[in-house]
Amino acid sequence: MINALHLTDPHLFADRSGELRGTATHASLSAVLDHYRNGDWRADIALVTGDLIHDDSAAAYDHFKDLLATLGIPVYCLPGNHDVRRLMQQALAEPPFHYCASLRSGDWLIVNIDSCITGQAGGHVSAAELERLDQEIDGTDAAHVMVCLHHPPVPMQSRWLDSVGLENGAELLQRLGVSGKVRVVVFGHVHQPYDAEHDGVRIIGTPSTCRQFKQRSTLFAVDDNPPAYRRLRLLADGGLDNELVWLTD
């Protein structure tokens, strides 16, 4: 069994008072981590599915490291469309941080993949990344696999969000279904909750640690939902327990 803390889309700035649409993102992520620490549930690892920063700065990654290092657990990260791969790789070069790395624990393999296109908000899993994913899954003797990426592999029923979704989401899901091992896919990007099953694979999106987007919106819009994180428990039999936690007053 693995307990995983899912965080996504912190959108940090070099200036710790920097705001994303009215939300101070450093303070918001700090509040999320405090809420986790003050609870009675403990994670073995943290998974952060992209958009760690918002302003293309190395200093923002330093803030991320300072905040997440306090958890005292391995932190597995992958890039989002607002991340700068070179800076992100440099910042996360040493433990407890890991960049687009895989983790084998017990009966589970967790694979983190890059779904970003440089300079674009939408995503596409490249042929090379799909091949790496296939090799990871084919080469493991783990009975169960979870795949993490930034962009949603399924439509969000929101015209503007779906215009910046994953171009080859259907292809990705088709490939994931071939092995019969993939149980869960986890993503970020959409700043709203998602939890559904597609052809036997549980697909889960977690809201941001800062500002949220309005669900099923035709045009870009934010809502008043608070920051959030998700508790994931990967069970030995391939099952999943999960709890979405909103930071309400």
C-alpha positions as CSV (number, residue, x, y, z in Angstrom):
1,M,0.0,0.0,0.0
2,I,1.2,3.5,-0.8
3,N,-0.1,6.8,0.5
4,A,0.4,9.6,-2.0
5,L,-0.2,13.3,-1.4
6,H,-1.4,14.8,-4.7
7,L,-0.6,18.5,-5.2
8,T,-0.9,20.4,-8.4
9,D,-0.6,23.8,-10.1
10,P,0.9,25.9,-7.2
11,H,1.9,28.7,-9.7
12,L,4.6,30.2,-7.5
13,F,6.3,33.5,-8.2
14,A,9.8,34.8,-7.4
15,D,8.0,37.4,-5.3
16,R,6.3,35.5,-2.5
17,S,3.4,38.0,-2.5
18,G,2.7,37.3,-6.2
19,E,-0.9,36.6,-7.0
20,L,-2.7,34.4,-9.6
21,R,-6.1,36.1,-10.2
22,G,-6.3,37.5,-6.7
23,T,-4.8,34.5,-4.8
24,A,-1.4,34.8,-3.2
25,T,0.0,31.5,-4.4
26,H,2.9,31.1,-1.9
27,A,0.6,31.7,1.0
28,S,-2.0,29.4,-0.5
29,L,0.5,26.5,-1.0
30,S,1.8,27.1,2.6
31,A,-1.8,26.8,3.9
32,V,-2.3,23.5,2.0
33,L,0.8,22.0,3.4
34,D,-0.1,23.2,6.9
35,H,-3.5,21.6,6.6
36,Y,-1.9,18.3,5.6
37,R,0.6,18.4,8.5
38,N,-2.1,19.2,11.0
39,G,-4.2,16.2,10.0
40,D,-3.9,12.6,11.0
41,W,-3.2,11.2,7.6
42,R,0.4,10.7,6.5
43,A,1.8,10.3,3.0
44,D,4.7,8.1,1.9
45,I,5.3,10.3,-1.2
46,A,4.1,13.6,-2.7
47,L,3.1,13.8,-6.4
48,V,3.1,17.3,-8.0
49,T,1.6,17.3,-11.5
50,G,3.0,20.5,-13.0
51,D,2.8,24.3,-13.1
52,L,5.0,24.6,-10.1
53,I,5.8,28.2,-11.0
54,H,4.2,30.9,-13.0
55,D,6.8,33.5,-13.8
56,D,9.7,31.6,-15.5
57,S,12.0,32.3,-12.5
58,A,14.6,30.1,-10.8
59,A,13.6,31.9,-7.5
60,A,10.1,30.5,-7.7
61,Y,11.5,27.0,-7.9
62,D,13.6,27.8,-4.8
63,H,10.4,28.7,-2.9
64,F,8.8,25.5,-4.0
65,K,11.8,23.5,-2.7
66,D,11.8,25.3,0.6
67,L,8.1,24.6,1.1
68,L,8.0,21.0,0.0
69,A,11.2,19.9,1.7
70,T,9.5,20.4,5.0
71,L,7.3,17.4,4.3
72,G,10.2,15.0,4.9
73,I,9.1,12.6,2.1
74,P,10.2,12.1,-1.5
75,V,8.6,14.6,-3.9
76,Y,7.9,13.4,-7.5
77,C,7.3,16.3,-9.9
78,L,6.6,16.6,-13.6
79,P,6.3,19.8,-15.8
80,G,3.2,21.8,-16.7
81,N,2.8,24.3,-19.4
82,H,4.0,27.2,-17.2
83,D,7.1,25.4,-16.1
84,V,10.6,25.9,-17.6
85,R,12.1,22.5,-18.0
86,R,15.8,23.6,-17.8
87,L,15.2,25.5,-14.6
88,M,12.9,22.8,-13.2
89,Q,15.4,20.0,-13.8
90,Q,18.2,22.0,-12.2
91,A,16.1,22.8,-9.2
92,L,14.9,19.3,-8.6
93,A,18.2,17.5,-9.3
94,E,18.7,16.2,-5.8
95,P,16.6,14.2,-3.3
96,P,14.1,14.4,-1.9
97,F,13.0,15.8,-5.3
98,H,12.6,13.8,-8.5
99,Y,11.9,15.1,-12.0
100,C,9.7,12.9,-14.3
101,A,10.9,9.8,-12.5
102,S,9.3,6.5,-11.9
103,L,8.8,4.8,-8.5
104,R,8.4,1.1,-7.8
105,S,6.9,0.3,-4.4
106,G,5.3,-3.0,-3.5
107,D,2.9,-4.1,-6.1
108,W,2.8,-0.6,-7.7
109,L,4.7,1.2,-10.4
110,I,4.2,5.0,-10.6
111,V,5.2,6.6,-13.9
112,N,5.5,10.4,-14.3
113,I,5.4,11.6,-17.9
114,D,5.9,14.9,-19.7
115,S,2.8,16.1,-21.7
116,C,3.9,19.6,-22.5
117,I,4.6,21.4,-25.7
118,T,7.1,24.2,-25.3
119,G,5.4,27.6,-25.7
120,Q,1.9,26.2,-25.8
121,A,-0.8,25.8,-23.1
122,G,-2.2,22.6,-24.6
123,G,-0.4,19.3,-24.4
124,H,0.8,16.3,-26.5
125,V,2.6,13.2,-25.3
126,S,5.5,12.9,-27.7
127,A,6.3,9.7,-29.6
128,A,9.5,9.4,-27.5
129,E,7.6,9.8,-24.2
130,L,5.0,7.3,-25.3
131,E,7.8,4.8,-26.1
132,R,9.4,5.4,-22.7
133,L,6.0,4.9,-21.1
134,D,5.5,1.6,-23.0
135,Q,9.0,0.4,-22.0
136,E,8.4,1.3,-18.3
137,I,5.1,-0.7,-18.2
138,D,6.3,-3.6,-20.3
139,G,9.5,-3.9,-18.2
140,T,8.0,-4.0,-14.8
141,D,6.8,-7.0,-12.8
142,A,4.6,-4.7,-10.8
143,A,1.0,-5.9,-10.9
144,H,-0.5,-2.3,-10.9
145,V,0.5,0.9,-12.6
146,M,-0.4,4.6,-12.0
147,V,0.5,7.2,-14.6
148,C,0.8,10.9,-13.7
149,L,0.8,13.8,-16.2
150,H,-0.2,17.5,-16.4
151,H,-2.8,17.6,-19.1
152,P,-6.2,15.7,-18.8
153,P,-6.4,12.7,-21.2
154,V,-10.2,13.2,-21.3
155,P,-12.4,16.1,-22.2
156,M,-13.6,18.4,-19.4
157,Q,-16.8,19.4,-21.1
158,S,-15.5,23.0,-21.1
159,R,-14.9,24.6,-24.5
160,W,-12.0,26.8,-23.5
161,L,-10.3,24.2,-21.3
162,D,-10.7,21.4,-23.9
163,S,-9.0,23.8,-26.4
164,V,-5.9,23.5,-24.3
165,G,-6.2,19.9,-23.3
166,L,-4.2,16.9,-24.4
167,E,-4.2,16.6,-28.2
168,N,-3.6,12.8,-28.2
169,G,-5.5,11.9,-25.0
170,A,-7.4,9.1,-26.8
171,E,-4.2,7.6,-28.1
172,L,-2.6,7.7,-24.7
173,L,-5.6,5.9,-23.1
174,Q,-5.6,3.3,-25.8
175,R,-2.0,2.5,-25.2
176,L,-2.4,2.4,-21.5
177,G,-5.2,-0.1,-21.9
178,V,-3.0,-2.6,-23.8
179,S,-1.0,-3.9,-20.8
180,G,-4.0,-4.4,-18.6
181,K,-1.9,-3.1,-15.7
182,V,-2.8,0.6,-15.6
183,R,-5.3,1.2,-12.8
184,V,-5.1,5.0,-12.3
185,V,-4.2,8.1,-14.3
186,V,-3.7,11.3,-12.3
187,F,-3.5,14.8,-13.8
188,G,-3.6,18.6,-13.0
189,H,-3.9,21.6,-15.3
190,V,-7.7,22.1,-15.1
191,H,-7.9,23.7,-11.6
192,Q,-11.1,21.7,-10.8
193,P,-12.0,18.2,-9.6
194,Y,-12.5,15.2,-11.9
195,D,-13.0,11.5,-10.9
196,A,-14.4,9.0,-13.3
197,E,-13.7,5.5,-14.8
198,H,-12.9,5.0,-18.4
199,D,-12.6,1.4,-19.7
200,G,-11.5,0.1,-16.3
201,V,-9.0,2.9,-15.6
202,R,-9.7,5.4,-12.9
203,I,-8.9,9.0,-14.1
204,I,-8.5,11.6,-11.4
205,G,-7.9,15.4,-11.6
206,T,-7.2,17.4,-8.5
207,P,-7.9,21.1,-8.1
208,S,-5.1,23.6,-7.7
209,T,-3.4,24.6,-4.5
210,C,-4.4,28.2,-5.4
211,R,-7.3,29.5,-7.6
212,Q,-9.9,27.2,-9.3
213,F,-11.5,27.4,-12.8
214,K,-15.3,27.3,-13.2
215,Q,-16.5,23.9,-14.3
216,R,-18.2,23.3,-17.6
217,S,-17.5,26.9,-18.6
218,T,-17.7,27.9,-22.3
219,L,-15.3,30.8,-21.8
220,F,-12.5,31.3,-19.3
221,A,-13.9,31.8,-15.8
222,V,-12.7,31.3,-12.2
223,D,-14.9,30.3,-9.3
224,D,-14.8,30.8,-5.5
225,N,-13.8,27.2,-4.6
226,P,-10.9,27.2,-2.1
227,P,-7.4,25.6,-2.6
228,A,-7.4,21.8,-2.4
229,Y,-5.3,18.7,-2.4
230,R,-5.9,15.0,-2.7
231,R,-5.1,12.0,-0.5
232,L,-4.5,8.8,-2.5
233,R,-4.1,5.3,-1.1
234,L,-2.9,2.7,-3.6
235,L,-4.0,-0.7,-2.3
236,A,-2.1,-3.9,-2.8
237,D,-5.0,-5.5,-4.8
238,G,-4.9,-2.6,-7.3
239,G,-7.8,-0.7,-5.7
240,L,-7.7,3.0,-4.9
241,D,-9.0,5.0,-1.9
242,N,-9.0,8.7,-2.4
243,E,-10.2,11.8,-0.6
244,L,-10.4,15.3,-2.1
245,V,-9.6,17.9,0.6
246,W,-10.8,21.5,0.2
247,L,-9.3,24.2,2.5
248,T,-12.6,25.6,3.8
249,D,-12.8,28.1,6.6
